[in-house]
Structure formats: C-alpha cells, structure tokens
Amino acid sequence: MGYRLEPLTNQHDRAGFRSASPALNTYLQQLARKDAKRRGAASFVMVEESTPATIVGFYTLSAFVVEVKELPEEMQKKLPRYPRLPATLLGRLARDERFPGTGSLLLMDALARAHRQSVQVASLAVVADAKDDLALTFYRKFGFLPLGSDPNRVFLAMGTVAQLVNSSAQPVDTGDWRRRCNRPEWADQCSQINGAGRTAEGIRLYLLPKYSPQLATVGQTGEGRSLFAGTSRG
C-alpha cells in the first residue's frame, strides 16, 4: 500500500472522510473546495494509490502575517526591523481514523511544500492553529513553539523547517530497513513506516532523527537514520 499527496479536487470522496474532529470533517466536506476557489486556503489530500478517491488525510496552507513582537526575543534580533513579516499558515490538518500514523506524513509534506514555496514567496515560519490539546501536543513534538497570547497557536521557523526537510531527504537502504524491522525492539517504528507504504519515499518522510529517542541505541549514524521514524503518531 502506497500513498500520494495532491491538491483536493471534486474527484475525491470528501463525504467518506471521518477524523476524530467533527469540525474538521465538516470543513473538508463543505468548505475546503469553496476556500480553494476563493483563494482563501489551498487544501491538499493524501490518498491511497490503490483507491485514489479515498482521502487518508488533508491539510490546508495559506499566506499569513506574524507580529514580530510575538516572536521570541532572540529571534527578533535576527529579523528585519518591520512590525510584521510574512509566514505560512497551516490552518488545518487531520487524518481519517482508519489510517493511524499518517498524521506525521501529512505534516512533513505540508512543511516541505511550505519550504519550497518560501524560496519564491518569502515566509518567515510555518504557523499552526492546534484545534485541541491533542493537536497541540502533536505539533510540539515536532518542535513547534508558542506564538503570541493564543495558547493553541504555534510556529516553526523556516530555518528549522529546512533542517527537517533536508533530514528527511537522505538516501534510504530499503533492504536494510526490512531486515532490521524483523527485530521486535523496533516494531513500533517499523509499524509507522508500514503506513507509508514500505516505499523509499515513505521512509524518507519519517527520517526525523531529532525526535527519535531510540537513535541513541545505534548512534547518530546513517544506518540509524535510515531505520528510525518520527515518534509522533498523529
């Protein structure tokens, strides 16, 4: 089983999508296409290669502006002296309850897409609005930091996004991964990689050594990075 990510179209089965959030279900089913047509937010969906109409998960991206005074002081010192600067808003992210472990893939694709666009249209950071405490915990596991007075608004500097994206692009020995996944102590990480379709691309999306506590077992080596996945299970 493999996945692919693509813009939302009328060919996708929005009515069949069921996440843990009724509000996000309603948004995808009733508002996402309208927002895209009005250029309010672009929606991207993850689908199975074998059933491309089935939506595994989705996220939205749009332009955003951050108040520089809401950023950490150390970060402010390195920025141009403007009161506001451009950013990218990750407004919504959800996965269908039938596909556990795919939230991390959705997030990594959103970050990679935002990073690519920032080369042509400047963006200081990716800002996310967590819909609840569970979502907030999910983002914090990837290094997102609080932004301003809203307790559910977090951000990740684009420089950090670049590091994550570059880390996930390392070459992968899929044969080595399959051999090592036979070991029971690594079953949890391997089960997450299985959700990526056992493809090199899927494994690369999970290569986040900074967030992999078991890396210490094998050391910060290429071998270790080609095996372990991110710990978040969104």
DAKA-V128598 format. One record per residue. N is the residue number from 1. PSI is psi in whole degrees, 0 to 359 (* if undefined). Layout:
BEGIN
((N/PSI) (N/PSI))
END
This chain:
BEGIN
((1/128) (2/160) (3/157) (4/157) (5/138) (6/163) (7/146) (8/134) (9/177) (10/359) (11/349) (12/144) (13/85) (14/325) (15/332) (16/357) (17/132) (18/102) (19/182) (20/353) (21/109) (22/324) (23/320) (24/327) (25/313) (26/319) (27/310) (28/319) (29/329) (30/334) (31/335) (32/313) (33/322) (34/316) (35/322) (36/317) (37/326) (38/2) (39/30) (40/323) (41/139) (42/129) (43/137) (44/141) (45/150) (46/131) (47/160) (48/141) (49/322) (50/334) (51/76) (52/350) (53/340) (54/126) (55/116) (56/320) (57/172) (58/163) (59/162) (60/145) (61/145) (62/165) (63/152) (64/164) (65/133) (66/145) (67/120) (68/326) (69/344) (70/351) (71/159) (72/145) (73/317) (74/324) (75/321) (76/323) (77/336) (78/2) (79/159) (80/152) (81/68) (82/149) (83/333) (84/148) (85/154) (86/150) (87/178) (88/130) (89/120) (90/87) (91/323) (92/145) (93/128) (94/151) (95/152) (96/142) (97/343) (98/352) (99/68) (100/148) (101/356) (102/352) (103/322) (104/322) (105/318) (106/314) (107/315) (108/323) (109/320) (110/316) (111/317) (112/320) (113/316) (114/320) (115/316) (116/317) (117/331) (118/342) (119/326) (120/325) (121/111) (122/139) (123/125) (124/326) (125/168) (126/122) (127/136) (128/141) (129/106) (130/129) (131/340) (132/181) (133/324) (134/317) (135/322) (136/317) (137/320) (138/310) (139/321) (140/330) (141/335) (142/9) (143/5) (144/143) (145/156) (146/146) (147/116) (148/204) (149/347) (150/115) (151/340) (152/5) (153/126) (154/166) (155/160) (156/120) (157/144) (158/334) (159/321) (160/321) (161/316) (162/319) (163/318) (164/316) (165/316) (166/323) (167/320) (168/352) (169/8) (170/150) (171/149) (172/133) (173/96) (174/330) (175/318) (176/320) (177/313) (178/320) (179/316) (180/338) (181/352) (182/347) (183/126) (184/329) (185/348) (186/12) (187/324) (188/311) (189/319) (190/328) (191/327) (192/319) (193/325) (194/323) (195/342) (196/4) (197/12) (198/34) (199/158) (200/320) (201/318) (202/318) (203/319) (204/322) (205/338) (206/1) (207/83) (208/74) (209/332) (210/331) (211/17) (212/99) (213/334) (214/358) (215/331) (216/336) (217/321) (218/355) (219/164) (220/70) (221/164) (222/324) (223/317) (224/317) (225/330) (226/356) (227/313) (228/150) (229/170) (230/153) (231/342) (232/141) (233/32) (234/*))
END
